[in-house]
Amino acid sequence: MNDNIMTRERPDVGSYEDIAAAAVRTTGMSDFGDGIHEEGLRVLVDDLASPEAGLTPRGNYFQRSEVKSALVGVLLTQAQFAAHPEHADVKIERPIFLTGLPRTGTTILHRLLHADPASQGLEMWLTQYPQPRPPRETWESDPIFNAMQQGFAAHHVENPEFMGIHYMDATTVEECWRLLRQTGKSNSYEALANLPRYTEWLKNQDWTDAYARHKQNLQLVGLNDQDKRWVLKNPSHMSGLDALMTAYPDALVVYTHREPITCIASSCSLSAETTVGQSDTYVGGVIGHTQLDLWSRAFHTFHDARAKYDQDQFIDIAFGDLVKDQVGVTRRVYEQFGLDWTPEAQAAVEAIDREAKEGKAAPKHSYDLKDYGLTEKQVLDAFDR
C-alpha cells in the first residue's frame, strides 16, 4: 500500500521540458507537430509550480500527469495524422454541440442524443488517444483501452462519492476538452487548480487554432464512421463560440439552462471532490471565486457572441424540462434542427431514458455555496445581463 501511495506523489511538477521528455519516452514518438500547444502548456506548468497553486506532493503527481497526458495526446495524434492522411478529406456536416453551465443536464442529454444509431460521439478512451475508431468488438483486446478501464474502476472504488457527481469509464461518451488541450487551451485546467497567470493568458487567446485541431481530430476518429452525425458536448464551448463557428459554420448548438446558484455550487463541489488533498490553496473560497469568475465570463462571452449567428442553429433547453421528459426534449432537438426521428432513434433514446430511471441510484451529491465563500447575491450579480 505504501509503495502505491508513493508512486502517486512527487516533490514537484517538473519543468515543461521534463514532462515533454517523459511523453516522448512513454510513446517512443517525438513529432509534436506545429508546436501550437507549447506556449500555453509552458505558462500552465510555471503556474502549477507557483505558491499560488500550492500543490501538495499528491497534487504535483496529478497535475503533471494531466500535462503529460495532453502531450502524449499530441504525439499520438500526430502519428495517426501521418498514418491516415486521408482523414483530411472527411466531411463533417451539421455537428451537434451541447453546451451550457456545468451541471445543467448536458451529460444526460448528450447520452440521449448519442444513443441514435445514426450518431457518433467521442468515447472517453478516444478523447485521450485519438485514432480511427476501431470496431466496438475489438476494444477489449486493445491494451490502451484496457489500461484505462482498469484505471477508472480503481478510481471509482477509491472515490465512491465521485460516482454520484460524474460517473465515467473508457466506453462512456465524454466531453471533448481533451482535444482542445492539444493546443494548450482548455479551461479544464482552471477547474482543477488556482492558476492566475494561466487564466489571464487564456482570457486573451483566440481559440481558432484549437477548434481547427479539434476538427482534424474528429475527421481522424470518425474516419470509419463518415455517415454518422457528430454529437459533442463541453461547457467550455461557451468560451469559444466564435472559433467553433469558424471551424464548423453549420454547427447546431444545444444550450442548456439552469439557475446559476445551483450550477456554481455544484461545479465548486465537483472541483473540490476531484482535487481533494492536491493543494493547500485551491480550497474553500478560492475554489468558489475562481469558478464563479470562470463560468460567469464564459456565460457572457457565449451570449455576446451568439447574436451574430443564425438563431435557427440554436435551441434552448431548460433543465427542468429535461428532468420531466427526457425523450420529449430529445425529440424537440430533432424537430428544431430538422433531423430524422426514426423508429431506431426513438427506441434507442427510450432505452437510455429507462436505464436512467431504473438504474441503481448514485450516491447523494450535496453542496452549499457557503462552503466556497459565496453568497447567492454574488452569483446572481455575476450572471446578470
C-alpha positions in Angstrom: 0.0 0.0 0.0 2.8 2.5 0.9 4.5 1.8 -2.4 1.3 2.5 -4.3 0.8 5.8 -2.4 4.4 6.8 -3.1 4.0 6.3 -6.9 1.2 8.9 -6.7 3.3 11.6 -5.1 6.1 13.9 -6.4 8.2 16.6 -4.8 7.4 18.9 -7.8 5.6 19.1 -11.1 8.9 19.4 -13.1 9.7 21.6 -16.0 7.9 21.7 -19.3 11.0 20.1 -20.9 11.0 17.3 -18.3 7.3 16.5 -18.9 7.7 16.6 -22.7 10.7 14.3 -22.5 8.6 11.9 -20.4 5.8 11.9 -23.0 8.4 11.1 -25.7 9.8 8.2 -23.6 6.2 6.9 -23.0 5.2 6.9 -26.6 8.5 6.4 -28.4 7.5 9.3 -30.6 8.9 12.8 -31.0 6.8 14.7 -33.5 4.8 17.4 -31.7 3.5 18.9 -35.0 3.4 22.7 -35.3 4.0 23.2 -31.6 1.0 25.4 -31.0 0.4 23.7 -27.6 3.7 24.8 -26.2 3.1 28.4 -25.2 0.0 27.6 -23.2 1.4 24.5 -21.5 4.6 26.4 -20.6 2.5 29.1 -18.8 0.5 26.3 -17.2 3.5 24.4 -15.9 5.1 27.5 -14.5 1.8 28.4 -12.8 1.5 24.9 -11.3 4.9 25.3 -9.7 3.9 28.6 -8.1 3.0 29.3 -4.4 -0.5 30.4 -5.7 -1.1 26.8 -6.9 0.1 25.5 -3.6 0.3 21.9 -4.8 0.9 19.0 -2.4 3.0 16.0 -3.4 -0.2 14.3 -4.5 -1.2 17.4 -6.5 2.2 17.5 -8.2 1.7 14.0 -9.4 -1.9 14.6 -10.6 -1.2 17.9 -12.3 1.9 16.6 -14.0 0.0 13.6 -15.3 -2.6 15.9 -16.8 0.0 17.9 -18.7 1.8 14.8 -19.8 -1.5 13.3 -21.0 -2.1 16.3 -23.2 1.4 16.0 -24.7 1.0 12.2 -25.2 -2.3 13.0 -27.0 -0.4 15.5 -29.3 2.3 12.9 -30.1 -0.2 10.0 -30.7 -2.5 12.2 -32.8 0.4 13.5 -35.0 1.4 9.9 -35.6 -2.2 9.0 -36.6 -2.5 12.0 -38.9 0.7 10.8 -40.7 -0.6 7.2 -40.8 -4.0 8.2 -42.1 -3.6 11.3 -44.4 -7.0 10.6 -45.9 -8.6 11.9 -42.7 -8.2 15.4 -44.1 -10.8 14.7 -46.7 -13.5 13.6 -44.2 -16.5 15.9 -44.3 -18.2 16.9 -41.0 -21.7 18.2 -41.6 -24.1 19.8 -39.1 -22.4 18.5 -36.0 -24.4 19.0 -32.7 -22.6 20.8 -29.9 -24.2 20.7 -26.4 -23.0 23.5 -24.1 -24.2 25.4 -21.0 -23.1 25.9 -17.5 -21.8 22.8 -15.7 -24.5 20.7 -14.0 -27.2 21.8 -16.4 -28.1 18.4 -17.8 -25.6 18.3 -20.7 -24.3 14.9 -19.7 -27.7 13.0 -19.9 -28.8 15.0 -23.0 -25.5 14.1 -24.7 -26.1 10.4 -24.0 -29.7 10.6 -25.2 -28.7 12.3 -28.5 -25.7 10.0 -28.9 -27.9 6.9 -28.5 -29.3 7.2 -32.0 -27.5 4.6 -34.2 -27.1 7.4 -36.8 -24.9 9.4 -34.3 -21.4 9.2 -33.1 -19.6 10.8 -30.2 -16.2 10.8 -28.6 -15.7 7.8 -26.3 -13.5 8.5 -23.3 -10.5 6.5 -24.4 -10.6 8.1 -27.9 -10.6 11.6 -26.4 -7.3 10.8 -24.7 -5.7 8.8 -27.5 -7.4 9.7 -30.8 -7.3 7.2 -33.7 -9.8 6.0 -36.3 -12.5 4.4 -34.1 -12.0 0.6 -34.2 -14.9 -1.8 -34.4 -16.6 -2.0 -30.9 -16.0 -5.7 -30.6 -12.2 -5.2 -30.7 -11.9 -2.7 -27.9 -11.3 -5.2 -25.1 -8.2 -6.5 -26.9 -6.7 -3.0 -27.1 -4.0 -2.5 -24.3 -4.7 1.2 -24.0 -8.4 0.7 -23.7 -7.9 -2.0 -21.0 -5.4 0.1 -19.0 -7.9 3.0 -19.0 -10.8 0.7 -17.9 -8.8 -0.6 -15.0 -7.8 3.0 -14.0 -11.4 4.2 -13.9 -12.5 1.1 -12.0 -9.8 1.7 -9.4 -10.7 5.4 -9.2 -14.4 4.7 -8.5 -13.6 2.2 -5.8 -11.3 4.7 -4.1 -13.6 7.7 -4.7 -17.2 6.4 -4.4 -18.5 10.0 -3.8 -17.3 11.0 -7.3 -19.7 8.5 -8.9 -22.6 10.5 -7.5 -21.3 13.6 -9.3 -19.9 12.4 -12.7 -19.5 8.7 -13.5 -17.0 7.8 -16.2 -15.4 4.8 -17.8 -13.4 4.2 -21.0 -16.5 3.4 -23.1 -18.6 6.4 -21.9 -19.3 9.2 -24.5 -17.5 12.1 -23.0 -16.6 15.8 -23.3 -14.2 17.0 -26.0 -12.0 19.3 -24.0 -9.1 16.8 -24.2 -9.0 17.6 -27.9 -8.8 21.4 -27.2 -6.0 20.9 -24.7 -3.8 19.6 -27.6 -3.3 23.3 -28.3 -2.6 24.2 -24.7 -6.1 25.9 -24.5 -8.6 24.4 -22.0 -10.4 25.9 -19.1 -10.5 22.4 -17.6 -7.1 23.3 -16.0 -8.8 26.3 -14.3 -11.3 23.9 -12.7 -8.6 21.9 -11.1 -6.1 24.4 -9.6 -5.6 28.1 -8.7 -3.8 29.3 -11.9 -3.9 33.2 -12.0 -1.3 33.5 -14.8 -2.7 30.8 -17.0 -6.2 32.2 -16.5 -5.0 35.6 -17.6 -3.2 34.1 -20.6 -6.2 32.1 -21.7 -8.6 35.1 -21.4 -6.6 36.8 -24.2 -6.3 33.9 -26.6 -8.0 33.3 -30.0 -9.3 29.7 -29.9 -9.5 29.4 -33.7 -6.4 27.1 -33.9 -7.8 25.0 -31.1 -11.0 24.3 -32.9 -9.2 23.7 -36.2 -7.3 20.9 -34.5 -10.5 19.8 -32.8 -12.0 19.3 -36.3 -8.9 17.4 -37.5 -9.3 15.0 -34.6 -12.9 14.4 -35.4 -12.0 13.7 -39.0 -9.5 11.2 -37.7 -11.6 9.5 -35.1 -14.7 9.3 -37.5 -12.7 8.0 -40.4 -14.5 4.7 -40.3 -18.0 6.2 -39.5 -18.3 9.0 -42.0 -22.0 8.5 -42.4 -22.7 9.3 -38.8 -23.6 12.7 -37.3 -21.3 14.0 -34.6 -22.8 14.8 -31.2 -20.4 16.6 -28.8 -20.6 18.4 -25.5 -18.4 20.6 -23.3 -19.3 23.6 -21.1 -16.1 25.3 -22.3 -17.6 25.7 -25.8 -19.3 28.8 -24.2 -15.8 30.4 -24.1 -15.1 29.7 -27.8 -18.3 30.0 -29.8 -16.7 32.3 -32.4 -13.9 29.8 -33.0 -16.3 26.9 -33.0 -18.5 28.5 -35.7 -15.4 29.3 -37.7 -14.4 25.7 -37.8 -18.0 24.4 -38.1 -20.1 27.1 -39.7 -23.1 24.7 -40.0 -22.9 23.6 -36.3 -26.1 23.0 -34.4 -25.8 24.3 -30.8 -27.9 23.0 -27.9 -27.7 25.4 -25.0 -28.9 24.1 -21.6 -30.3 26.4 -18.9 -30.5 26.1 -15.1 -30.5 28.8 -12.4 -26.8 29.7 -11.7 -26.8 29.4 -7.9 -27.2 25.6 -8.2 -24.8 25.3 -11.1 -22.0 27.2 -9.4 -22.4 25.4 -6.0 -22.4 22.0 -7.8 -19.5 23.0 -10.0 -17.4 24.0 -6.9 -18.3 20.7 -5.3 -17.1 18.8 -8.3 -13.8 20.7 -8.4 -13.3 20.2 -4.7 -14.1 16.5 -4.9 -11.8 16.0 -7.9 -8.8 17.8 -6.3 -9.2 16.8 -2.6 -5.7 16.6 -1.0 -4.0 18.1 -4.0 -3.5 21.8 -2.9 -3.1 23.9 0.2 -4.6 26.9 -1.6 -7.2 25.5 -4.0 -9.8 25.0 -1.3 -13.0 26.7 0.0 -13.3 30.4 -1.0 -10.5 30.2 -3.6 -12.5 27.4 -5.4 -15.6 29.5 -5.1 -14.3 32.7 -6.5 -12.2 31.2 -9.3 -15.1 29.1 -10.5 -17.6 32.0 -10.3 -15.2 34.1 -12.4 -14.6 31.3 -14.9 -18.2 30.4 -15.6 -19.7 33.9 -15.4 -17.1 35.1 -18.0 -17.9 32.0 -20.2 -21.7 32.8 -19.9 -21.3 36.4 -21.0 -18.9 35.5 -23.8 -21.3 33.0 -25.2 -24.3 35.3 -25.1 -22.4 38.2 -26.6 -21.2 36.0 -29.5 -24.5 34.1 -30.1 -26.3 37.1 -31.5 -24.0 37.1 -34.6 -25.3 33.8 -35.9 -28.4 32.3 -37.4 -30.6 31.5 -34.4 -32.1 28.5 -36.3 -28.8 26.8 -35.5 -29.5 27.1 -31.7 -32.0 25.6 -29.4 -32.5 26.4 -25.7 -33.3 23.6 -23.2 -34.4 24.1 -19.6 -33.0 21.7 -17.1 -36.5 21.3 -15.5 -38.0 20.3 -18.9 -35.2 17.7 -19.3 -35.8 16.2 -15.9 -39.6 15.9 -16.6 -39.4 14.4 -20.1 -36.1 13.3 -21.4 -37.5 11.6 -24.5 -39.7 14.6 -25.4 -36.9 17.1 -25.0 -34.6 14.9 -27.2 -37.3 14.8 -29.9 -37.7 18.6 -29.7 -34.0 18.9 -30.5 -34.6 16.7 -33.6 -37.6 18.8 -34.7 -35.8 22.1 -34.2 -32.9 21.0 -36.4 -34.9 19.1 -39.0 -33.2 15.8 -38.1 -34.8 12.4 -38.9 -36.6 11.0 -35.8 -36.5 7.4 -36.9 -38.0 4.4 -35.1 -34.5 3.3 -34.4 -33.6 6.7 -32.8 -36.8 6.7 -30.7 -36.1 3.1 -29.4 -32.5 3.9 -28.5 -33.4 7.1 -26.8 -36.2 5.4 -24.8 -33.8 2.7 -23.8 -31.4 5.3 -22.3 -34.3 7.0 -20.6 -35.4 3.7 -19.0 -31.8 2.9 -17.9 -31.5 6.3 -16.2 -34.8 5.8 -14.4 -34.3 2.2 -13.4 -30.6 2.2 -12.8 -29.1 2.0 -9.3 -29.3 5.3 -7.5 -26.0 7.2 -7.4 -24.6 8.3 -4.1 -26.1 11.6 -2.9 -24.2 14.7 -4.0 -24.6 17.6 -1.6 -23.1 21.1 -1.8 -23.6 24.6 -0.3 -22.4 27.9 -1.7 -21.3 28.9 1.8 -18.7 26.1 1.7 -17.0 28.1 -1.1 -17.2 31.6 0.3 -20.0 32.7 -1.9 -23.5 34.2 -1.4 -26.5 33.8 -3.7 -26.4 37.5 -4.4 -22.8 37.3 -5.6 -23.7 34.6 -8.0 -26.8 36.3 -9.3 -24.9 39.6 -9.8 -22.2 37.8 -11.7 -24.7 36.3 -14.2 -26.9 39.4 -14.5 -27.3 40.6 -18.1 
